[in-house]
Amino acid sequence: MIATVSFAARILFSLVKKPHLIPTAMRQAVSLAPQRWWASGSHLPVPRSDYMAFRNVTLSGNPDELPTAHDAIVYLEWCRS
C-alpha cells in the first residue's frame, strides 16, 4: 500500500510539470476504475489488480514491479495522442 501511495505521489508531482496531461490522467482514472468500485469496500477507485499485473508484465515482464513515474507520463502522452 505504501508503494502505491508513493507511486501516485510521484505521478502527481510529474503531472504538475506537465499540466497539459492532467485532463488525460483524469479520463484514464475514470475509465480504469472498476464499475461500482464503492460497493466493493475499496476506499479508492483503483484499477483491478489483474489488469495492473497484465500492464506491468507488458511493460517490464514483472507483474509485481511498479512502473516509474516516467513510464506513467509516457503512457498518458500516448493516451492523449
C-alpha positions in Angstrom: 0.0 0.0 0.0 2.8 2.4 0.8 4.4 1.7 -2.6 1.1 2.6 -4.3 0.7 5.9 -2.4 4.4 6.7 -3.2 3.8 5.8 -6.9 0.7 8.0 -7.0 2.6 10.9 -5.4 5.4 10.7 -7.9 2.9 10.7 -10.8 1.1 13.7 -9.3 4.4 15.5 -8.9 5.2 14.7 -12.6 1.8 16.0 -13.7 2.5 19.4 -12.1 5.4 19.6 -14.5 3.1 18.7 -17.5 -0.3 20.2 -16.8 -1.5 19.5 -20.3 -1.7 15.8 -19.3 -4.0 16.4 -16.3 -7.3 16.0 -18.3 -5.9 12.8 -19.8 -4.9 11.5 -16.4 -8.4 12.2 -15.1 -10.0 10.5 -18.1 -7.8 7.4 -17.6 -8.5 7.3 -13.8 -12.2 7.3 -14.5 -12.0 4.8 -17.3 -9.8 2.4 -15.4 -11.8 2.4 -12.2 -13.9 -0.8 -11.8 -17.6 -0.4 -12.1 -19.3 0.1 -8.7 -15.9 0.3 -7.0 -17.6 1.8 -4.0 -19.7 -1.3 -3.4 -16.6 -3.5 -3.1 -15.4 -1.8 0.1 -12.5 -0.1 -1.6 -11.7 3.4 -0.4 -10.3 4.5 -3.7 -11.2 3.7 -7.3 -8.0 1.9 -8.3 -7.8 -0.4 -11.3 -8.2 -4.2 -10.7 -5.1 -6.0 -9.6 -5.2 -8.5 -12.5 -5.3 -5.6 -15.0 -2.4 -3.9 -13.4 -0.4 -7.1 -13.3 -1.1 -7.6 -17.0 0.0 -4.0 -17.8 3.2 -4.4 -15.7 4.0 -7.7 -17.5 3.7 -6.0 -20.9 5.8 -3.1 -19.6 8.6 -4.8 -17.7 8.0 -8.5 -17.7 7.4 -8.5 -13.9 3.8 -8.4 -12.7 4.9 -7.1 -9.2 7.1 -4.2 -10.4 5.5 -0.8 -10.3 6.2 1.4 -13.4 8.2 4.5 -12.9 6.6 8.0 -13.0 8.3 8.4 -16.4 6.5 5.3 -17.6 3.2 6.7 -16.5 3.8 10.0 -18.2 4.8 8.3 -21.4 1.5 6.2 -21.1 -0.5 9.4 -20.6 1.1 11.1 -23.6 0.3 8.0 -25.7 -3.3 8.1 -24.5 -3.5 11.8 -25.3 -2.3 11.3 -28.9 
